């Protein structure tokens, strides 16, 4: 019975997924890599802003304000930003900008720092037993004095450790807050049941038009003028390297990668590209063609 149920589910999934993939492919081709201008401030979190695609009140504004207050503003109203990923799921479409918001794959969101407390030494454990077993009053008092000194020393060390733990946690919280302001954000375009079949780019533009200025991407806008010119050479500007960069933008900046490898991490396909820029080596990890982490080292 279980096998037949799984088989039936697989048939349903197989019959639905090609349509979803076609919709997603059209949306990705239309939006990704293009720049849009925000009409509202966006919070610095991968939770983003929920927009109900089939409701009169599209945004839950109290929740939106709380999110801005809690995470800060990563994209300000009037800012121009690159659309880095459009992802179609069962009942929502993720419209990610500038990396999709801090808190995505590979981001450390915990502000706590672990430093173990000082534990009892073997001498302290021995003295505790010796005090219990000692019958001579004078000898026991000497043992207790030594034990109290060791306890006081351990407690002083643990107070120092607690202060250092708090200091490091505050520093980490400040670092994460700063990273949130550079990590982009996203809209989650939600539907009550499922994403409408055959959804088009103009439907996304209409749903988000109150919050995003799509410029020439909007229906009726003047078409972009293009010229048959060769692409500019790679700039090699490492200062442009940041989380959320698309793979295409990275290759425009640094040229063709010298090496490429793929692996799976936590169920996700991770593509690692190695770029050589002057005397520096860039190792960049991409998930769904979006940069999630990188390191720079000397060749």
Buried (B, 14 or more C-beta within 10 A) or exposed (E): EEEEEEEEEEEEEEEEEEEBEEBBEBBBEBBBBEEBBBEBBBBBBBBBBBBBBEEEEBBBEEEBEEBBEEBBBBBEEEBEBBBBBBBBEEEBBBBBBBBBBBBBBBBEEEBEBEEEEBEEEEEBEEBBEBBEEBEEEEEBEEBBEBBEEBBEEBEEEBEEBEEEBEEBBEEBBEEBBEBBBBBBBBBBBBBEEEBEEEBBBBBBBBBBEEBBBBBEBBEEEEEEEEEEEEEEEBEBEBEEBBBBBBBEBBBBBBBEBEEEEEEEEEEEEBBBBBBBBEEBBBBBBBBBBBBBBBEEEEE
